Amino acid sequence: MHKDVAEILVSEEQIQERCKELGKELSDYYRERNSVPMLVGLLKGSVPFLVDLIKRMDIDVEIDFMDVSSYAGTNSVEVRILKDIESSVADKDVLVIEDIVDTGKTLEKVCEILRSKGAREVKIATLLDKPGGRKVDTIVPDYVGFSVPNKFVIGYGLDYNQKYRNLPYVGVIKEEAI
């Protein structure tokens, strides 16, 4: 365990097992819809989850990315779009891939943008859901890896000032590391 981690909430093994389950569930859903979904990963945190998830999906998918910023340190701030998607989502089923749903502000903005671009359907798959941090009650993820308590978490894509993304598990950062 990293010296700045107070406790591990979700192990690497648990993450991999849940990615297998979600990959099957998503494949079945989009196969039933006869759809090739557009997976939109939110940079940078969603990358490990997106990579592990698509390896377990046995259907065709399209992939694009948005870079959306809403944090400075541990504080949620105004949502800013740093990089928009390059592909058209008009008349497509879109699955937004997120590392964590916390306040819901980021996803509210992202889903609004995707719908305004003509997406047929917008769903959300997140590795982590933190209901205790929610400030937007209209955002409810459709696919959730794990529910976590209202603590600041790091690892498996999640960072604190760009550090700790490479940890293979999700942990709580120690207060003294902040």
C-alpha angles and dihedrals in degrees: 000000000000115000091240095054117097095190140348112243100178123021126219089249092052091050093051093048092049091048089056091051094046092045090057093044092050093045091052092048096050093040088055089051089047087231137143100214125216107229111206112196118202108225135266108357100045096059100093091045093046092050094049092043098051091049086064098045113095096196134079114273137178120220134206135156141226124194109215125174125202105144137074107184105315095334124101110226137171115319113248127185106222096171126015125205117276098208128078114251095187109140092356132124106243125201113193111210114209135174096216138000105213119145092002092226095113094049093044089059094042094049090047090053094047093049091048088055090058104261110172092215133003119200131170128226115185133178091214134026119196104188092174090066097049117131096164114061095189092071115083116159115235095210122031129185098192139347113230134192122257095274130119106263132195138184137061091058098327116113147188107215090338095307130114097028090123097060108117093221138045116254142165114256117235115249092236090058091061 
